[in-house]
Amino acid sequence: MGRARPLFPGVKATGRPPVDRRTVVEAAAWRFRTGAPWRDLPERFGNWNTI
């Protein structure tokens, strides 16, 4: 993920821990590839609200 790293914000010291960025990218790719709504995201990506 070397080239994509600058596109993501840094991790903050407070608040909710971040979701694995690879999972976020894969979920977004799945969503745009299939054209499905976010609510139909497969369970393997976690909660659609979190992604």
Helices and strands as residue ranges (DSSP letters): G 5-7, H 21-34, G 38-40, G 43-45
